[in-house]
Amino acid sequence: MTRLNEFLNAAEFDALEQVDEGRNRPIPKNFSDRLLELGYIQQITDDFAITSAGQMRLALGL
């Protein structure tokens, strides 16, 4: 379920940017769980990929 009006704190937004930019830093599980729940990222094997909803969220900002 995608909820573009859901507030992300600065750390969650940074985690979303990390996925978008393909940075190889680990994302805390509570952040990845929330971003998965909101539909902003998807899990692909052992990694994450940004979704189109995640890209829209980045465009909207925090």
C-alpha angles and dihedrals in degrees: 000000000000119000110180092177092060112113118242120199119227094264093050091048090050089052089053090051090050091057091046093050094044094238112171097222115121116253117221111255094238089057095046091046091053094045090049091049091050091049095242095121137022129208117242111186104300096344141061132240128197118245127218087258089054090052090051090049091053089052090052094050126216 
